[in-house]
Structure formats: structure tokens, C-alpha cells
Amino acid sequence: MNCKVIHFLFLISFLSACKWPDYVGKYHSTNCNMLEKVEVYPDKTIDLQYYGMDFSINRPIRVKDNIITVYNRDTEAVEYEFKFESGKLHEKSGMDYGCVLEKVIK
């Protein structure tokens, strides 16, 4: 086989193996009082943007099954807990009762 073909096949197989978890992506609120949008990253951090703020706050997350826990880096206190289900984040910690964030499809 040609060397370029082998490199191409290797690259395709490598890229197909790199798939982010389903929860990674941008979300916009549907009925939240505080959160306007969030973005979950593959490095297990999340950007939280509140209504009225023109910047986001980055926080680390822990993921177990379909529960995403957002915590404060300094104090280790839990700030939010979301349940990921069907492309939506359902707020479960009671910080923004009834808040649902829908994943933005590109």
C-alpha cells in the first residue's frame, strides 16, 4: 500500500476513536430563573452564564452515570447538580428550581 493511504487510514481511525461524551456541548435555558446558558467541556469543566452577566464562570464538574455535579474549586462545595437526559440538563440541586437547559444542535 501507498504510505499516504496508510497515514490517511490511521488518521481516520484515530479521529473516529476520539468521541466526546454525549453531555459535552452548549445548552440554553428554557425556564431557568438564574442560568441563561452553560457550556460543558470534555476536560470536565463547565462555563455558567447567569442572566444579566456578560461573562461566564468556569467551574469543575464530576460526572457519575448521568449526574453532573458542579462544585467550587476552592471550597469543594456543590453549586449545582444536573441530570443529563435526552439532550437536556435538568437542575436537581434546588439552586434554580425547575431549570431545564436544552442542548444546542449545531
Secondary structure, DSSP 4 states (H G I P E B T S, - for coil): --HHHHHHHHHHHHHHH----TT-EEEEESS-SSEEEEEE-TTSEEEEEETT-SS-EEEEEEEETTEEEEE-TTT--EEEEEEEETTEEEE-SSTTTT-EEEEPP-
